[in-house]
Amino acid sequence: MSPNRPKPSLMSRLAYHFERYWQLWILVAPGLIFMFLFAYVPMWGIQLAFREFEPSKGLTGGEWVGFKYFIQFFQSPLFGQIMWNTVRISLWTLVMGFVFPIILALLINQIGLKKVKGFVQTVTYMPHFISVVVIVSMLNIFLSPGSGIIGRFFGDTSLMGDPNAITAVYWISEVWQHCGWNCIIYLAALSGVDTSLYEAAKMDGASRLQLIRYVDLPAIMPTCTILLIMQMGSVLNVGFDKIYLMQNTLNQTATEVISTYTYKIGILGSQFEYSTAIGLFNTVINFLFLMIANGISKKVNDASIF
């Protein structure tokens, strides 16, 4: 372009872009419309966290109270306990749910026989399709004191009612249920590794562990980084359905998390504005974790999601 030639305007550049790529925009249009309707339009209700909700006046008719409900949550006697429970359960689930699928994928990748490999994959990802209600029922049966397959080894102590053990029960069952499913993406990344790398490493005398360390791990590291960043965006999100079903009067001090507290305050207690403020606070914290993790990853190894 000549230095004296004026720069095209924004509208002309947009017109050129849509003229050239209109087929692609038509292709993604249904997904964009779906996201707009079900992800962005509901954000209009966020203002409920800053208003006194009056059903007769709608979302925008109540009096503006600013950060009243946020301050109320921060000053609540349950704030420290709820945050600690949420962080503890979330971090255990995040770390273990991130590490074990990688280990499983590396081990499955070392299986030479295709039939055995396929059988192991099928067996490990089948629990992913079990309903949460069924999973919690299985936990209650297996951990039943005296009669359960696992509970009999703990005497008269119920692990489902032990506040010190319920976190381990939660994340172990989460890893067992989703480990096989989550490792599929790592197996897909490993399937793209050039076989000549394995042959060259074997000719140099590399053992299986060395193959994993110097060939497999570097191959899946970009995938691991991206998935870890995405998981950081939900670091404080504990699955409501499972933790709520596992909750009882004995373990409630260790299982009352933001999602269950919001449900009880908002739906059962009809304090809609208060529960909206708590949910918005949780979302903002998750967003900050996502941005920090993405920024650190971009500076350290130049891998990021944006």
C-alpha positions in Angstrom: 0.0 0.0 0.0 1.3 3.5 -0.9 2.2 5.6 2.1 0.1 8.5 0.7 -3.0 6.3 0.2 -5.6 6.8 3.0 -6.2 4.0 5.4 -9.5 2.2 4.8 -12.3 3.0 7.2 -13.6 0.5 9.7 -16.8 0.1 7.9 -15.1 -0.6 4.6 -12.9 -3.2 6.3 -15.9 -4.9 7.9 -17.7 -4.9 4.5 -14.7 -6.5 2.9 -14.4 -9.1 5.7 -18.1 -10.1 5.5 -18.1 -10.1 1.7 -15.2 -12.6 1.8 -16.1 -14.8 4.8 -20.0 -14.6 4.8 -20.3 -18.4 4.5 -18.3 -18.9 7.7 -20.4 -16.4 9.5 -23.6 -18.2 8.4 -22.0 -21.5 9.6 -21.4 -20.1 13.2 -24.5 -18.0 13.3 -26.7 -20.7 15.2 -24.0 -21.1 17.9 -23.6 -17.3 18.3 -27.4 -16.8 18.6 -27.6 -19.6 21.1 -24.7 -18.1 23.2 -26.3 -14.6 23.0 -29.7 -15.8 24.1 -28.7 -18.2 26.9 -25.4 -16.7 28.1 -25.5 -12.9 27.6 -29.2 -12.0 27.8 -29.5 -13.6 31.3 -26.7 -11.3 32.4 -29.4 -8.5 32.6 -30.4 -10.1 35.9 -27.0 -9.3 37.4 -28.3 -5.9 38.5 -30.5 -7.8 41.0 -27.4 -8.0 43.2 -27.5 -4.2 43.6 -31.2 -3.7 44.1 -33.9 -4.4 46.6 -36.0 -6.9 44.7 -39.7 -6.2 44.5 -41.5 -8.8 42.3 -44.2 -6.4 41.4 -41.7 -3.9 39.9 -39.4 -6.4 38.1 -35.7 -6.6 38.0 -35.1 -2.9 37.5 -37.9 -1.5 39.7 -36.4 -2.0 43.1 -34.4 0.6 45.0 -30.7 0.7 44.2 -28.6 -0.3 47.3 -25.2 -0.7 45.8 -22.9 -3.2 47.5 -25.2 -3.8 50.5 -25.6 -7.5 49.9 -21.9 -8.1 49.1 -21.0 -6.4 52.5 -23.7 -8.5 54.1 -22.1 -11.7 52.8 -18.6 -10.6 53.8 -19.8 -9.8 57.3 -21.8 -13.0 57.7 -20.6 -15.4 60.4 -20.6 -18.2 57.8 -18.5 -16.4 55.3 -15.1 -17.8 56.5 -16.4 -21.4 56.8 -18.1 -21.3 53.4 -15.1 -19.9 51.6 -12.7 -22.3 53.3 -15.0 -25.3 52.4 -15.3 -24.1 48.8 -11.6 -23.5 48.3 -10.5 -26.8 50.0 -12.9 -29.0 48.0 -12.3 -27.1 44.7 -8.5 -27.2 44.9 -8.3 -30.9 45.8 -10.7 -31.7 43.0 -8.9 -29.4 40.5 -5.4 -30.7 41.3 -6.2 -34.4 41.5 -8.6 -34.2 38.6 -5.9 -32.5 36.5 -3.0 -34.9 37.4 -4.6 -38.3 37.3 -6.0 -38.1 33.7 -2.5 -37.2 32.5 -1.0 -40.2 34.3 -3.8 -42.5 33.0 -3.3 -41.3 29.4 0.5 -41.8 29.6 0.0 -45.3 31.0 -2.7 -46.3 28.4 -0.4 -44.9 25.6 2.2 -47.4 26.6 -0.1 -50.4 26.0 1.0 -52.1 22.8 -2.0 -54.4 22.1 -4.9 -52.4 20.5 -7.6 -54.7 21.9 -6.3 -54.4 25.5 -5.8 -50.6 25.0 -9.4 -50.2 23.8 -10.7 -52.4 26.6 -8.9 -50.3 29.3 -10.1 -47.1 27.7 -13.7 -48.3 27.7 -13.6 -49.5 31.3 -12.0 -46.3 32.6 -14.4 -43.8 30.9 -17.7 -45.7 31.5 -18.2 -44.3 35.0 -18.5 -40.8 33.4 -21.9 -41.8 32.2 -23.3 -42.8 35.6 -25.8 -40.4 37.1 -24.7 -38.2 40.0 -27.6 -39.6 42.0 -26.5 -43.1 41.4 -22.9 -42.2 42.3 -23.9 -40.7 45.7 -26.1 -43.8 46.3 -23.2 -46.0 45.6 -21.0 -44.0 48.0 -23.6 -44.4 50.8 -23.8 -48.1 50.2 -20.1 -48.8 49.9 -19.2 -46.5 52.8 -21.9 -47.8 55.1 -20.3 -48.6 58.5 -20.1 -52.3 59.2 -21.7 -53.5 56.0 -20.2 -51.5 53.1 -17.4 -52.9 51.0 -15.2 -50.0 52.2 -17.0 -48.9 55.3 -16.5 -52.2 57.1 -12.8 -51.4 57.5 -13.6 -48.2 59.4 -15.7 -49.9 62.1 -18.7 -47.8 63.3 -17.4 -44.6 61.8 -19.3 -43.3 58.8 -17.1 -41.6 56.3 -20.1 -39.9 54.8 -20.7 -38.3 58.1 -17.1 -37.5 59.0 -16.3 -33.8 58.3 -12.6 -34.7 58.1 -13.1 -37.4 55.5 -15.9 -36.0 53.3 -13.5 -33.9 51.2 -11.4 -36.9 50.3 -14.6 -38.9 49.6 -15.7 -36.2 47.2 -12.5 -35.7 45.2 -11.7 -39.4 45.0 -15.1 -40.2 43.7 -14.8 -37.3 41.2 -11.5 -38.6 40.0 -12.8 -42.1 39.7 -15.8 -41.0 37.7 -14.3 -38.6 35.3 -10.6 -39.6 35.0 -11.0 -41.9 32.1 -13.2 -39.4 30.2 -10.9 -36.5 30.8 -7.8 -38.5 29.6 -9.3 -38.8 26.1 -8.0 -35.4 25.0 -4.5 -36.3 26.2 -4.6 -39.6 24.3 -5.7 -37.6 21.2 -2.6 -35.4 21.6 -0.4 -38.4 22.1 -1.7 -40.1 19.0 -0.2 -37.2 17.0 3.3 -37.8 18.2 5.7 -38.7 15.4 6.6 -42.4 15.8 10.1 -41.7 14.6 10.7 -39.9 17.9 10.0 -43.2 19.8 12.2 -45.2 17.4 15.1 -42.7 17.8 14.8 -42.7 21.6 14.7 -46.5 21.7 17.8 -46.7 19.6 19.5 -44.4 22.1 18.6 -46.8 24.8 15.7 -44.9 26.4 13.5 -46.9 28.8 9.7 -46.6 29.0 9.9 -44.0 31.8 12.4 -42.0 29.7 10.1 -42.2 26.7 7.3 -40.8 28.8 9.5 -38.0 30.2 11.3 -36.9 27.1 8.7 -37.7 24.3 5.2 -38.0 25.7 5.2 -35.2 28.3 6.6 -32.5 26.0 4.0 -33.5 23.4 1.0 -33.0 25.6 2.3 -30.1 27.6 0.6 -27.4 25.5 -2.7 -29.2 25.9 -2.2 -29.6 29.6 -1.5 -25.8 29.9 -4.6 -24.8 28.0 -6.8 -27.2 30.0 -5.4 -26.0 33.3 -6.1 -22.4 32.4 -9.7 -23.2 31.5 -10.1 -25.1 34.7 -8.8 -22.2 36.7 -11.9 -20.3 35.5 -14.1 -22.6 37.6 -11.7 -23.0 40.6 -14.4 -22.0 43.1 -17.2 -23.9 41.4 -18.1 -27.0 43.3 -20.7 -29.2 41.6 -23.9 -28.3 43.3 -25.8 -31.5 42.7 -23.2 -33.9 44.0 -22.1 -32.0 47.1 -25.8 -31.2 47.9 -26.7 -34.9 47.7 -23.7 -35.8 49.9 -24.6 -33.2 52.5 -26.1 -34.3 55.8 -26.4 -33.0 59.3 -23.1 -34.7 60.4 -20.9 -33.3 57.6 -22.6 -30.0 56.9 -19.9 -28.0 58.6 -17.4 -29.3 55.9 -19.8 -29.4 52.9 -21.5 -26.1 53.0 -20.1 -24.4 49.9 -21.0 -21.3 47.9 -23.3 -23.2 45.5 -25.3 -24.9 48.3 -25.5 -21.8 50.4 -26.7 -19.8 47.4 -29.4 -22.3 46.7 -30.6 -22.3 50.3 -30.6 -18.5 50.6 -32.1 -17.8 47.2 -34.5 -20.6 46.4 -35.5 -21.9 49.8 -35.1 -18.5 51.6 -36.5 -16.3 48.8 -33.6 -13.8 49.3 -33.0 -13.5 45.5 -30.9 -10.4 45.6 -28.6 -11.7 48.3 -28.0 -15.0 46.5 -27.4 -13.1 43.2 -24.7 -11.1 44.9 -23.0 -14.2 46.3 -23.1 -15.8 42.8 -21.7 -12.7 41.2 -18.9 -12.6 43.7 -18.1 -16.2 43.0 -18.0 -15.5 39.2 -15.7 -12.5 39.6 -13.2 -14.5 41.7 -13.2 -17.2 39.1 -12.7 -14.7 36.3 -9.7 -13.2 38.1 -8.2 -16.6 38.6 -8.6 -17.3 34.9 -7.0 -14.0 33.9 -4.0 -14.5 36.3 -3.4 -18.1 35.1 -3.6 -17.0 31.5 -1.2 -14.1 32.0 1.3 -16.2 33.9 1.2 -19.0 31.3 1.6 -16.5 28.4 4.8 -15.1 30.0 6.3 -18.4 31.1 5.8 -20.7 28.1 3.9 -18.5 25.5 0.8 -20.7 25.7 -2.6 -19.0 26.5 -6.2 -19.1 25.4 -6.2 -15.4 24.4 
